[in-house]
Structure formats: C-alpha cells, structure tokens
C-alpha cells in the first residue's frame, strides 16, 4: 500500500513539475540547469520504483528511494536558490523563508507538499521490502 501511495504521488508530482517547467519555457525565462537534473532524477527514480513494484526487488526499492532523496535535494536547492536570487540581502532562516514563499503559490505549494507525500511512503516501502528479503 505504501509503495502504491508513493507511486501515485510520484507520478502526479512529476506531471506538476513538468507543468511548472513548461510554464517557464513558454514564458521564455531562463531555466536553471539544476531544474533539468531535478527532472531527470524524478524520471530515473520513478523507473526504479516501477521496477520495484513490478518485481518486488528490495534493491530496486532502495535505488528508487536513493534517487528520490537526491531528487528532493535538488528541488530544495532550486527553491532556496530562487528565493535567494529574489531576496539577496537576507542571510537568516533562508530555507524556512523560501518554503513559506513557495506555499503562497498554489502549484508550487502542491509540488512541495507532494514531495513529502512521496518521500515517506517510499521510505516505508523500501524498509518493508527489506524485511522480506
């Protein structure tokens, strides 16, 4: 069940991320290189996760989770860098302030929230898959 929740959230969040990327491209705004790494890790991790769900391999579960961890790190870094670019004089609580700013934009808020909805069920599913290994 947790693996299915992670899969559904992962797919939905990847679609939302693609919409966000397309909006930037349509607006002809410069897209940071890190955004493409963020997208690639979403797709690679999703591939491992689908493989895990298809054959039940704990190795694939942990590979998918490891890539998801890297993917979320890229996403956090993108958010913080973007916020710092718009607020260059702020030095304290940058992570928290960038998150609060993200929550004021609906699509970004859903995308950030789904990161956790994907992360924790994926972690639990990877742990549970190891118990039977």
HUUR-V265631 format. One record per pair of residues at least 24 apart in sequence whose C-alpha atoms are under 10 Angstrom apart, sorted by the first residue. I is the first residue (numbers start at 1). J is the second residue. Records with the same first field share a line. If there is no record, write none. Layout:
# HUUR-V265631
I=J ; J
This chain:
# HUUR-V265631
1=121 ; 125
2=118 ; 120 ; 121 ; 122 ; 123 ; 124 ; 125 ; 126 ; 128
3=49 ; 50 ; 52 ; 53 ; 61 ; 118 ; 120 ; 121 ; 122 ; 123 ; 124 ; 125 ; 126 ; 128 ; 129
4=49 ; 50 ; 53 ; 118 ; 121 ; 122 ; 125
5=117 ; 118 ; 120 ; 121 ; 122 ; 125
6=46 ; 49 ; 114 ; 115 ; 116 ; 117 ; 118 ; 119 ; 120 ; 121 ; 122 ; 123 ; 124 ; 125
7=46 ; 49 ; 50 ; 53 ; 118 ; 121 ; 122
8=114 ; 117 ; 118
9=111 ; 113 ; 114 ; 115 ; 116 ; 117 ; 118 ; 119 ; 121 ; 122
10=42 ; 43 ; 45 ; 46 ; 49 ; 68 ; 114 ; 115 ; 117 ; 118 ; 119 ; 122
11=42 ; 43 ; 46 ; 118
12=111 ; 114 ; 118
13=42 ; 110 ; 111 ; 112 ; 113 ; 114 ; 115 ; 117 ; 118
14=38 ; 39 ; 42 ; 43 ; 46 ; 111 ; 114 ; 115
15=111
16=107 ; 108 ; 110 ; 111 ; 114
17=42 ; 107 ; 108 ; 111 ; 112
19=107
20=107 ; 108 ; 111
32=78 ; 81 ; 82
33=78
34=74 ; 75 ; 77 ; 78
35=71 ; 74 ; 75 ; 77 ; 78 ; 79
36=74
37=70 ; 71 ; 74 ; 75
38=68 ; 70 ; 71 ; 72 ; 73 ; 74 ; 75 ; 76 ; 77 ; 78
39=71 ; 74 ; 75
40=67 ; 71
41=66 ; 67 ; 68 ; 69 ; 70 ; 71 ; 72 ; 74
42=67 ; 68 ; 69 ; 70 ; 71 ; 72
43=67 ; 68 ; 71
44=68 ; 71
45=69 ; 70 ; 71
49=122 ; 126
52=125 ; 126 ; 129
53=125
56=129 ; 132 ; 133
57=126 ; 129 ; 130 ; 132 ; 133
58=125 ; 126 ; 127 ; 128 ; 129 ; 130 ; 131 ; 132 ; 133
59=126 ; 129 ; 130 ; 133
60=126 ; 129
61=122 ; 123 ; 125 ; 126 ; 127 ; 128 ; 129 ; 130
62=122 ; 123 ; 125 ; 126 ; 127 ; 129 ; 130
63=126
64=122 ; 123 ; 126
65=118 ; 119 ; 120 ; 121 ; 122 ; 123 ; 124 ; 125 ; 126
66=122 ; 123 ; 126
68=115 ; 118 ; 119 ; 122 ; 123
69=115 ; 119 ; 122 ; 123
71=115
72=112 ; 115 ; 116 ; 118 ; 119
75=111 ; 112 ; 115
76=112 ; 115
79=108 ; 112
